[in-house]
Amino acid sequence: MEMLIGLELFLIFIVIGFFIIWVWALIDIITSKFQEDLMQVIWLLVVFFLPFIGVLLYLMIGRSMKLIPKINGDDPTNKYDLLAKIKVLLDEGVISEAEFEAEKQKILNG
């Protein structure tokens, strides 16, 4: 009898764990940008209607179809963010003043 309770508890944890992964996959699909807009809808439907297989396929294939954000040198806010990051590295002593100036010129010149 105690073994059955342990087995039931184990199965409950497996089901709860899978449910959490399923919800995470749905949220990840909804909040991500894909290379093609239609792929987001397709992955959402696959994961929603085929939970186990859909999640496995999404983890193996779908995540590689997401759009990778590019660093755009034309965006001034991005330049300032990059400058702030290298300034922190300079302040922490990770890079030298010469390296800081060289990186700063690369960022500012595009």
N, C-alpha and C positions, 0 to 999 in steps of 0.2 A: 504494500500500500504506500509506504514512504517513497519507494522508487517511482511510483506513478505520479506522486505529487512533485517530485524533483523533475521528472520528464515534462510534466505539464508546465511547470515554472520555466524550464528551459525553452520550451516552444513559445511561451508567451513572450519571453525576452527576444527571441528570434523574430517574431511577428512585429513587436514594437520597434525593434531595430530596423527591420525592412520598411516599416511605415515611415520612420524618420528619414531614411534614405530616399524614399519615394517623394516625400514632401520636399526635401532638399532639392531633388532633381527638378521638380516642377518649378520651384522658386528660382533655381539657377537658370532654367530655360526662359522664364518670364523676364528676368532682370538682365539677360545677356543680349548682345547684338550678334547676329549671325552674318556670314558673308552674303547670304541671300535671305531676304525677308521671309520668303515662304518656308524656309527650313525651320524657323522658329515655331511656326504653326504646326508643321508636320511633326516635329519632335514633341511638342506639347501634346498632340493627339496620341502619338505612339506611346508615350510614357503614361498618359492618363488612362487609356483604354487597354493597354497591355502592361500592367504594372511591373511584373517581374522581368519579363523579357525586354520591355521597353527601357527600364532603368539600366539593365546590363548593356544593351545596345548604345544607349546614350553615353554611358561611362566609357565604352570602348571606342565609339565612332563619333558621336555627336559633339563632345566637348572639343574635338579637334576642328570642328566646322565653325567655331565661334570666331568672331572678328577680333583680331588682335589690335588694340589701340596703338597707333603710331605716334611717335614723338614728332610733333609739328613745330618746326623752328619758327614759323610765321606767327604763332600764337604768343602774344606778349606775356600773358599770364604764365604760360608754360616756361618761357625764358626766365621769368622771375623765380619760379619754383626751382628750376635747375640751378640758378645762381645761388639761391638760398641753401640748397643742398650742398653745393661745393664749398660754400662759405662755412657751413657747419664742419665739413671735413677739414678745412683749413684751421678753424678754431680748435678742433680736437687734435691737431697735429698729425692727421693721417696723410695729408698732402702738404707739399712745401708751397711757399709764396709763388715761386716760378711756375709750378704746376697749376696753381690756382689761376694765375694770370693767363696761362695758355688755354685752360679750359674756359675761362671767362670770355676770351676772344673768340673761341670756337662757337660758343653759345650766341654771343652778340652778333657775330658775322654770319650766322646761319649755317 
